[in-house]
Amino acid sequence: MRVRIVGPGRAGLSFSRAFTKVGWEVLEHLGRNDDLSNAAEGVDIVLLSVPDQHINEVAQKITVTNSAAIVHISGSLTLDPISQHTRIASCHPLLSLPDPSLGAKRLLDKAWFAVAGDPISIEIARAFDGEYFHIPDEKRVLYHAGACIAANHLVVLLSQVERICEMVDIPFEAYLNLIQGTLDSVTTIGSKKSLTGPAVRGDLSTIQSHLDALPQTEKVLYSCLSEAAQEFATKETKSQNMKA
């Protein structure tokens, strides 16, 4: 299989390395400002790894005279931006790709992919030894919102832990077992049974003491999540009582 990457950023180069490692041939990378008219020549796949707002613009520049498939890797977009072409697909990795080396490793580590359109998207997932699922167009943005929460919002939350570590002069690594243990619990027993702490106990005085101790810049995030935790815990308690 021969591939050309349009958009050699972190994601594009991650895919490029992953393709190379599974034995697919990757031709010269192109940027979205290059001459893209012949991007599909001599390849089976043109992989568009450009920002969502540029996918349609880039796709418009490509002339396909062979059987090459145009594939985008956007999580939030349907196939509409590339619909002018005959063979079209999307293959979004449900992963964080922070740099090409780590990104390629994650792509090849039994990753999950949201696929749509031409079966070539499934072929990519299988080549990477990954799993795949289909998302209806009307739920695509909602799916991507979940991905952002799982990745970006989690990073923001953990950055607050890092700042608190600096305030009390302890290493962030001291919290890693707690963080990993929580992720393991959600994986094995689900979020409903994994929530612990003052929200579950209804210990409002402890929550208030946390808010009193936190600097003003940290109060809003803690307060929002604490309220959500209390609401979640209350709903679960009511649900369990109804089943009893």
C-alpha positions as protocol buffer text, in pm:
chain_id: "A"
residue {
  index: 1
  type: MET
  ca { x: 0 y: 0 z: 0 }
}
residue {
  index: 2
  type: ARG
  ca { x: 135 y: 344 z: -96 }
}
residue {
  index: 3
  type: VAL
  ca { x: 40 y: 654 z: 103 }
}
residue {
  index: 4
  type: ARG
  ca { x: 94 y: 1027 z: 80 }
}
residue {
  index: 5
  type: ILE
  ca { x: 50 y: 1246 z: 387 }
}
residue {
  index: 6
  type: VAL
  ca { x: -80 y: 1599 z: 341 }
}
residue {
  index: 7
  type: GLY
  ca { x: -4 y: 1790 z: 660 }
}
residue {
  index: 8
  type: PRO
  ca { x: 319 y: 1663 z: 817 }
}
residue {
  index: 9
  type: GLY
  ca { x: 249 y: 1787 z: 1169 }
}
residue {
  index: 10
  type: ARG
  ca { x: 247 y: 1576 z: 1485 }
}
residue {
  index: 11
  type: ALA
  ca { x: -49 y: 1362 z: 1378 }
}
residue {
  index: 12
  type: GLY
  ca { x: 57 y: 1332 z: 1017 }
}
residue {
  index: 13
  type: LEU
  ca { x: 411 y: 1227 z: 1106 }
}
residue {
  index: 14
  type: SER
  ca { x: 277 y: 983 z: 1365 }
}
residue {
  index: 15
  type: PHE
  ca { x: 73 y: 814 z: 1092 }
}
residue {
  index: 16
  type: SER
  ca { x: 369 y: 829 z: 856 }
}
residue {
  index: 17
  type: ARG
  ca { x: 594 y: 641 z: 1099 }
}
residue {
  index: 18
  type: ALA
  ca { x: 322 y: 391 z: 1180 }
}
residue {
  index: 19
  type: PHE
  ca { x: 259 y: 320 z: 811 }
}
residue {
  index: 20
  type: THR
  ca { x: 631 y: 269 z: 755 }
}
residue {
  index: 21
  type: LYS
  ca { x: 657 y: 29 z: 1050 }
}
residue {
  index: 22
  type: VAL
  ca { x: 379 y: -194 z: 913 }
}
residue {
  index: 23
  type: GLY
  ca { x: 545 y: -205 z: 571 }
}
residue {
  index: 24
  type: TRP
  ca { x: 336 y: 50 z: 383 }
}
residue {
  index: 25
  type: GLU
  ca { x: 527 y: 288 z: 157 }
}
residue {
  index: 26
  type: VAL
  ca { x: 499 y: 656 z: 244 }
}
residue {
  index: 27
  type: LEU
  ca { x: 580 y: 897 z: -37 }
}
residue {
  index: 28
  type: GLU
  ca { x: 695 y: 1256 z: 1 }
}
residue {
  index: 29
  type: HIS
  ca { x: 494 y: 1454 z: 254 }
}
residue {
  index: 30
  type: LEU
  ca { x: 316 y: 1766 z: 138 }
}
residue {
  index: 31
  type: GLY
  ca { x: 204 y: 2076 z: 325 }
}
residue {
  index: 32
  type: ARG
  ca { x: -137 y: 2227 z: 260 }
}
residue {
  index: 33
  type: ASN
  ca { x: 32 y: 2524 z: 86 }
}
residue {
  index: 34
  type: ASP
  ca { x: 221 y: 2301 z: -159 }
}
residue {
  index: 35
  type: ASP
  ca { x: 98 y: 2222 z: -508 }
}
residue {
  index: 36
  type: LEU
  ca { x: -149 y: 1944 z: -425 }
}
residue {
  index: 37
  type: SER
  ca { x: -297 y: 1889 z: -768 }
}
residue {
  index: 38
  type: ASN
  ca { x: -96 y: 1569 z: -822 }
}
residue {
  index: 39
  type: ALA
  ca { x: -97 y: 1449 z: -461 }
}
residue {
  index: 40
  type: ALA
  ca { x: -293 y: 1134 z: -552 }
}
residue {
  index: 41
  type: GLU
  ca { x: -61 y: 1025 z: -832 }
}
residue {
  index: 42
  type: GLY
  ca { x: 111 y: 693 z: -768 }
}
residue {
  index: 43
  type: VAL
  ca { x: -56 y: 628 z: -431 }
}
residue {
  index: 44
  type: ASP
  ca { x: -349 y: 429 z: -293 }
}
residue {
  index: 45
  type: ILE
  ca { x: -427 y: 672 z: -11 }
}
residue {
  index: 46
  type: VAL
  ca { x: -397 y: 1046 z: 38 }
}
residue {
  index: 47
  type: LEU
  ca { x: -419 y: 1103 z: 412 }
}
residue {
  index: 48
  type: LEU
  ca { x: -529 y: 1454 z: 507 }
}
residue {
  index: 49
  type: SER
  ca { x: -379 y: 1552 z: 841 }
}
residue {
  index: 50
  type: VAL
  ca { x: -460 y: 1922 z: 841 }
}
residue {
  index: 51
  type: PRO
  ca { x: -675 y: 2134 z: 1075 }
}
residue {
  index: 52
  type: ASP
  ca { x: -1047 y: 2070 z: 1037 }
}
residue {
  index: 53
  type: GLN
  ca { x: -1114 y: 2413 z: 889 }
}
residue {
  index: 54
  type: HIS
  ca { x: -871 y: 2345 z: 603 }
}
residue {
  index: 55
  type: ILE
  ca { x: -981 y: 1993 z: 504 }
}
residue {
  index: 56
  type: ASN
  ca { x: -1230 y: 2106 z: 241 }
}
residue {
  index: 57
  type: GLU
  ca { x: -987 y: 2361 z: 97 }
}
residue {
  index: 58
  type: VAL
  ca { x: -712 y: 2100 z: 70 }
}
residue {
  index: 59
  type: ALA
  ca { x: -943 y: 1836 z: -77 }
}
residue {
  index: 60
  type: GLN
  ca { x: -1054 y: 2083 z: -344 }
}
residue {
  index: 61
  type: LYS
  ca { x: -694 y: 2123 z: -462 }
}
residue {
  index: 62
  type: ILE
  ca { x: -638 y: 1751 z: -520 }
}
residue {
  index: 63
  type: THR
  ca { x: -715 y: 1598 z: -859 }
}
residue {
  index: 64
  type: VAL
  ca { x: -772 y: 1223 z: -851 }
}
residue {
  index: 65
  type: THR
  ca { x: -734 y: 1044 z: -1185 }
}
residue {
  index: 66
  type: ASN
  ca { x: -672 y: 698 z: -1041 }
}
residue {
  index: 67
  type: SER
  ca { x: -844 y: 488 z: -772 }
}
residue {
  index: 68
  type: ALA
  ca { x: -675 y: 662 z: -478 }
}
residue {
  index: 69
  type: ALA
  ca { x: -886 y: 717 z: -166 }
}
residue {
  index: 70
  type: ILE
  ca { x: -895 y: 1053 z: 10 }
}
residue {
  index: 71
  type: VAL
  ca { x: -897 y: 996 z: 386 }
}
residue {
  index: 72
  type: HIS
  ca { x: -920 y: 1254 z: 663 }
}
residue {
  index: 73
  type: ILE
  ca { x: -843 y: 1187 z: 1030 }
}
residue {
  index: 74
  type: SER
  ca { x: -1071 y: 1446 z: 1187 }
}
residue {
  index: 75
  type: GLY
  ca { x: -1273 y: 1335 z: 1487 }
}
residue {
  index: 76
  type: SER
  ca { x: -1554 y: 1589 z: 1461 }
}
residue {
  index: 77
  type: LEU
  ca { x: -1616 y: 1607 z: 1085 }
}
residue {
  index: 78
  type: THR
  ca { x: -1824 y: 1384 z: 859 }
}
residue {
  index: 79
  type: LEU
  ca { x: -1723 y: 1302 z: 503 }
}
residue {
  index: 80
  type: ASP
  ca { x: -1892 y: 1613 z: 363 }
}
residue {
  index: 81
  type: PRO
  ca { x: -1571 y: 1822 z: 332 }
}
residue {
  index: 82
  type: ILE
  ca { x: -1418 y: 1564 z: 94 }
}
residue {
  index: 83
  type: SER
  ca { x: -1739 y: 1455 z: -80 }
}
residue {
  index: 84
  type: GLN
  ca { x: -1628 y: 1588 z: -420 }
}
residue {
  index: 85
  type: HIS
  ca { x: -1407 y: 1279 z: -455 }
}
residue {
  index: 86
  type: THR
  ca { x: -1521 y: 926 z: -540 }
}
residue {
  index: 87
  type: ARG
  ca { x: -1340 y: 715 z: -279 }
}
residue {
  index: 88
  type: ILE
  ca { x: -1357 y: 892 z: 55 }
}
residue {
  index: 89
  type: ALA
  ca { x: -1314 y: 784 z: 415 }
}
residue {
  index: 90
  type: SER
  ca { x: -1229 y: 904 z: 762 }
}
residue {
  index: 91
  type: CYS
  ca { x: -1014 y: 724 z: 1016 }
}
residue {
  index: 92
  type: HIS
  ca { x: -990 y: 907 z: 1348 }
}
residue {
  index: 93
  type: PRO
  ca { x: -758 y: 757 z: 1610 }
}
residue {
  index: 94
  type: LEU
  ca { x: -903 y: 781 z: 1960 }
}
residue {
  index: 95
  type: LEU
  ca { x: -560 y: 875 z: 2088 }
}
residue {
  index: 96
  type: SER
  ca { x: -339 y: 1162 z: 2188 }
}
residue {
  index: 97
  type: LEU
  ca { x: -51 y: 1203 z: 1943 }
}
residue {
  index: 98
  type: PRO
  ca { x: 183 y: 1450 z: 2116 }
}
residue {
  index: 99
  type: ASP
  ca { x: 488 y: 1377 z: 1898 }
}
residue {
  index: 100
  type: PRO
  ca { x: 566 y: 1149 z: 1601 }
}
residue {
  index: 101
  type: SER
  ca { x: 761 y: 889 z: 1799 }
}
residue {
  index: 102
  type: LEU
  ca { x: 509 y: 842 z: 2080 }
}
residue {
  index: 103
  type: GLY
  ca { x: 221 y: 890 z: 1838 }
}
residue {
  index: 104
  type: ALA
  ca { x: 336 y: 607 z: 1611 }
}
residue {
  index: 105
  type: LYS
  ca { x: 384 y: 380 z: 1910 }
}
residue {
  index: 106
  type: ARG
  ca { x: 30 y: 449 z: 2030 }
}
residue {
  index: 107
  type: LEU
  ca { x: -119 y: 402 z: 1683 }
}
residue {
  index: 108
  type: LEU
  ca { x: 31 y: 54 z: 1675 }
}
residue {
  index: 109
  type: ASP
  ca { x: -66 y: -40 z: 2031 }
}
residue {
  index: 110
  type: LYS
  ca { x: -414 y: -186 z: 1978 }
}
residue {
  index: 111
  type: ALA
  ca { x: -569 y: 156 z: 1932 }
}
residue {
  index: 112
  type: TRP
  ca { x: -936 y: 231 z: 1862 }
}
residue {
  index: 113
  type: PHE
  ca { x: -1041 y: 416 z: 1547 }
}
residue {
  index: 114
  type: ALA
  ca { x: -1366 y: 584 z: 1445 }
}
residue {
  index: 115
  type: VAL
  ca { x: -1411 y: 491 z: 1079 }
}
residue {
  index: 116
  type: ALA
  ca { x: -1648 y: 596 z: 805 }
}
residue {
  index: 117
  type: GLY
  ca { x: -1685 y: 569 z: 430 }
}
residue {
  index: 118
  type: ASP
  ca { x: -1462 y: 358 z: 209 }
}
residue {
  index: 119
  type: PRO
  ca { x: -1343 y: 27 z: 363 }
}
residue {
  index: 120
  type: ILE
  ca { x: -986 y: 155 z: 332 }
}
residue {
  index: 121
  type: SER
  ca { x: -1039 y: 315 z: 675 }
}
residue {
  index: 122
  type: ILE
  ca { x: -1097 y: -30 z: 825 }
}
residue {
  index: 123
  type: GLU
  ca { x: -792 y: -159 z: 639 }
}
residue {
  index: 124
  type: ILE
  ca { x: -581 y: 111 z: 806 }
}
residue {
  index: 125
  type: ALA
  ca { x: -712 y: 16 z: 1152 }
}
residue {
  index: 126
  type: ARG
  ca { x: -645 y: -351 z: 1087 }
}
residue {
  index: 127
  type: ALA
  ca { x: -296 y: -282 z: 952 }
}
residue {
  index: 128
  type: PHE
  ca { x: -221 y: -110 z: 1282 }
}
residue {
  index: 129
  type: ASP
  ca { x: -364 y: -411 z: 1470 }
}
residue {
  index: 130
  type: GLY
  ca { x: -634 y: -183 z: 1608 }
}
residue {
  index: 131
  type: GLU
  ca { x: -1006 y: -194 z: 1679 }
}
residue {
  index: 132
  type: TYR
  ca { x: -1266 y: 20 z: 1505 }
}
residue {
  index: 133
  type: PHE
  ca { x: -1624 y: 144 z: 1535 }
}
residue {
  index: 134
  type: HIS
  ca { x: -1870 y: 347 z: 1328 }
}
residue {
  index: 135
  type: ILE
  ca { x: -2023 y: 678 z: 1443 }
}
residue {
  index: 136
  type: PRO
  ca { x: -2347 y: 809 z: 1285 }
}
residue {
  index: 137
  type: ASP
  ca { x: -2299 y: 1151 z: 1127 }
}
residue {
  index: 138
  type: GLU
  ca { x: -2548 y: 1315 z: 1364 }
}
residue {
  index: 139
  type: LYS
  ca { x: -2347 y: 1195 z: 1667 }
}
residue {
  index: 140
  type: ARG
  ca { x: -2001 y: 1272 z: 1532 }
}
residue {
  index: 141
  type: VAL
  ca { x: -1953 y: 1602 z: 1718 }
}
residue {
  index: 142
  type: LEU
  ca { x: -2079 y: 1447 z: 2042 }
}
residue {
  index: 143
  type: TYR
  ca { x: -1829 y: 1163 z: 2002 }
}
residue {
  index: 144
  type: HIS
  ca { x: -1549 y: 1413 z: 1954 }
}
residue {
  index: 145
  type: ALA
  ca { x: -1659 y: 1609 z: 2259 }
}
residue {
  index: 146
  type: GLY
  ca { x: -1608 y: 1292 z: 2462 }
}
residue {
  index: 147
  type: ALA
  ca { x: -1260 y: 1256 z: 2316 }
}
residue {
  index: 148
  type: CYS
  ca { x: -1171 y: 1612 z: 2416 }
}
residue {
  index: 149
  type: ILE
  ca { x: -1298 y: 1554 z: 2770 }
}
residue {
  index: 150
  type: ALA
  ca { x: -1101 y: 1230 z: 2798 }
}
residue {
  index: 151
  type: ALA
  ca { x: -779 y: 1391 z: 2674 }
}
residue {
  index: 152
  type: ASN
  ca { x: -769 y: 1771 z: 2697 }
}
residue {
  index: 153
  type: HIS
  ca { x: -989 y: 1820 z: 3002 }
}
residue {
  index: 154
  type: LEU
  ca { x: -806 y: 1546 z: 3189 }
}
residue {
  index: 155
  type: VAL
  ca { x: -476 y: 1723 z: 3122 }
}
residue {
  index: 156
  type: VAL
  ca { x: -620 y: 2049 z: 3256 }
}
residue {
  index: 157
  type: LEU
  ca { x: -740 y: 1870 z: 3569 }
}
residue {
  index: 158
  type: LEU
  ca { x: -404 y: 1706 z: 3632 }
}
residue {
  index: 159
  type: SER
  ca { x: -229 y: 2037 z: 3575 }
}
residue {
  index: 160
  type: GLN
  ca { x: -421 y: 2165 z: 3876 }
}
residue {
  index: 161
  type: VAL
  ca { x: -279 y: 1876 z: 4080 }
}
residue {
  index: 162
  type: GLU
  ca { x: 69 y: 1976 z: 3958 }
}
residue {
  index: 163
  type: ARG
  ca { x: 16 y: 2334 z: 4076 }
}
residue {
  index: 164
  type: ILE
  ca { x: -103 y: 2217 z: 4417 }
}
residue {
  index: 165
  type: CYS
  ca { x: 206 y: 1994 z: 4443 }
}
residue {
  index: 166
  type: GLU
  ca { x: 421 y: 2301 z: 4389 }
}
residue {
  index: 167
  type: MET
  ca { x: 230 y: 2489 z: 4661 }
}
residue {
  index: 168
  type: VAL
  ca { x: 285 y: 2216 z: 4921 }
}
residue {
  index: 169
  type: ASP
  ca { x: 635 y: 2130 z: 4792 }
}
residue {
  index: 170
  type: ILE
  ca { x: 583 y: 1761 z: 4711 }
}
residue {
  index: 171
  type: PRO
  ca { x: 658 y: 1576 z: 4385 }
}
residue {
  index: 172
  type: PHE
  ca { x: 373 y: 1525 z: 4140 }
}
residue {
  index: 173
  type: GLU
  ca { x: 488 y: 1163 z: 4115 }
}
residue {
  index: 174
  type: ALA
  ca { x: 351 y: 1106 z: 4464 }
}
residue {
  index: 175
  type: TYR
  ca { x: 0 y: 1125 z: 4317 }
}
residue {
  index: 176
  type: LEU
  ca { x: 63 y: 888 z: 4027 }
}
residue {
  index: 177
  type: ASN
  ca { x: -48 y: 572 z: 4209 }
}
residue {
  index: 178
  type: LEU
  ca { x: -372 y: 746 z: 4305 }
}
residue {
  index: 179
  type: ILE
  ca { x: -428 y: 867 z: 3949 }
}
residue {
  index: 180
  type: GLN
  ca { x: -349 y: 529 z: 3793 }
}
residue {
  index: 181
  type: GLY
  ca { x: -555 y: 348 z: 4055 }
}
residue {
  index: 182
  type: THR
  ca { x: -855 y: 565 z: 3972 }
}
residue {
  index: 183
  type: LEU
  ca { x: -820 y: 496 z: 3600 }
}
residue {
  index: 184
  type: ASP
  ca { x: -787 y: 124 z: 3673 }
}
residue {
  index: 185
  type: SER
  ca { x: -1100 y: 133 z: 3889 }
}
residue {
  index: 186
  type: VAL
  ca { x: -1306 y: 304 z: 3619 }
}
residue {
  index: 187
  type: THR
  ca { x: -1178 y: 47 z: 3368 }
}
residue {
  index: 188
  type: THR
  ca { x: -1259 y: -255 z: 3583 }
}
residue {
  index: 189
  type: ILE
  ca { x: -1567 y: -157 z: 3787 }
}
residue {
  index: 190
  type: GLY
  ca { x: -1699 y: 152 z: 3608 }
}
residue {
  index: 191
  type: SER
  ca { x: -1734 y: 516 z: 3710 }
}
residue {
  index: 192
  type: LYS
  ca { x: -2040 y: 454 z: 3928 }
}
residue {
  index: 193
  type: LYS
  ca { x: -1843 y: 244 z: 4177 }
}
residue {
  index: 194
  type: SER
  ca { x: -1514 y: 431 z: 4145 }
}
residue {
  index: 195
  type: LEU
  ca { x: -1606 y: 767 z: 4298 }
}
residue {
  index: 196
  type: THR
  ca { x: -1468 y: 809 z: 4649 }
}
residue {
  index: 197
  type: GLY
  ca { x: -1395 y: 1097 z: 4884 }
}
residue {
  index: 198
  type: PRO
  ca { x: -1597 y: 1369 z: 5054 }
}
residue {
  index: 199
  type: ALA
  ca { x: -1858 y: 1398 z: 4775 }
}
residue {
  index: 200
  type: VAL
  ca { x: -1965 y: 1037 z: 4829 }
}
residue {
  index: 201
  type: ARG
  ca { x: -1968 y: 1078 z: 5207 }
}
residue {
  index: 202
  type: GLY
  ca { x: -2163 y: 1400 z: 5189 }
}
residue {
  index: 203
  type: ASP
  ca { x: -1879 y: 1566 z: 5379 }
}
residue {
  index: 204
  type: LEU
  ca { x: -1951 y: 1926 z: 5283 }
}
residue {
  index: 205
  type: SER
  ca { x: -1731 y: 2068 z: 5558 }
}
residue {
  index: 206
  type: THR
  ca { x: -1421 y: 1904 z: 5407 }
}
residue {
  index: 207
  type: ILE
  ca { x: -1511 y: 2031 z: 5062 }
}
residue {
  index: 208
  type: GLN
  ca { x: -1551 y: 2382 z: 5204 }
}
residue {
  index: 209
  type: SER
  ca { x: -1216 y: 2355 z: 5380 }
}
residue {
  index: 210
  type: HIS
  ca { x: -1057 y: 2270 z: 5045 }
}
residue {
  index: 211
  type: LEU
  ca { x: -1215 y: 2577 z: 4887 }
}
residue {
  index: 212
  type: ASP
  ca { x: -1095 y: 2793 z: 5178 }
}
residue {
  index: 213
  type: ALA
  ca { x: -739 y: 2665 z: 5137 }
}
residue {
  index: 214
  type: LEU
  ca { x: -717 y: 2698 z: 4760 }
}
residue {
  index: 215
  type: PRO
  ca { x: -599 y: 3025 z: 4604 }
}
residue {
  index: 216
  type: GLN
  ca { x: -867 y: 3221 z: 4420 }
}
residue {
  index: 217
  type: THR
  ca { x: -732 y: 3115 z: 4081 }
}
residue {
  index: 218
  type: GLU
  ca { x: -794 y: 2747 z: 4162 }
}
residue {
  index: 219
  type: LYS
  ca { x: -1137 y: 2776 z: 4325 }
}
residue {
  index: 220
  type: VAL
  ca { x: -1356 y: 2780 z: 4014 }
}
residue {
  index: 221
  type: LEU
  ca { x: -1229 y: 2452 z: 3866 }
}
residue {
  index: 222
  type: TYR
  ca { x: -1241 y: 2274 z: 4201 }
}
residue {
  index: 223
  type: SER
  ca { x: -1586 y: 2410 z: 4282 }
}
residue {
  index: 224
  type: CYS
  ca { x: -1735 y: 2306 z: 3945 }
}
residue {
  index: 225
  type: LEU
  ca { x: -1597 y: 1954 z: 3966 }
}
residue {
  index: 226
  type: SER
  ca { x: -1687 y: 1916 z: 4333 }
}
residue {
  index: 227
  type: GLU
  ca { x: -2047 y: 2013 z: 4261 }
}
residue {
  index: 228
  type: ALA
  ca { x: -2055 y: 1767 z: 3972 }
}
residue {
  index: 229
  type: ALA
  ca { x: -1913 y: 1495 z: 4197 }
}
residue {
  index: 230
  type: GLN
  ca { x: -2177 y: 1563 z: 4463 }
}
residue {
  index: 231
  type: GLU
  ca { x: -2456 y: 1551 z: 4204 }
}
residue {
  index: 232
  type: PHE
  ca { x: -2315 y: 1229 z: 4057 }
}
residue {
  index: 233
  type: ALA
  ca { x: -2287 y: 1069 z: 4400 }
}
residue {
  index: 234
  type: THR
  ca { x: -2641 y: 1172 z: 4494 }
}
residue {
  index: 235
  type: LYS
  ca { x: -2786 y: 1029 z: 4171 }
}
residue {
  index: 236
  type: GLU
  ca { x: -2604 y: 701 z: 4224 }
}
residue {
  index: 237
  type: THR
  ca { x: -2727 y: 675 z: 4584 }
}
residue {
  index: 238
  type: LYS
  ca { x: -3086 y: 735 z: 4474 }
}
residue {
  index: 239
  type: SER
  ca { x: -3049 y: 479 z: 4194 }
}
residue {
  index: 240
  type: GLN
  ca { x: -2915 y: 217 z: 4435 }
}
residue {
  index: 241
  type: ASN
  ca { x: -3195 y: 283 z: 4686 }
}
residue {
  index: 242
  type: MET
  ca { x: -3458 y: 241 z: 4415 }
}
residue {
  index: 243
  type: LYS
  ca { x: -3310 y: -97 z: 4317 }
}
residue {
  index: 244
  type: ALA
  ca { x: -3293 y: -215 z: 4679 }
}
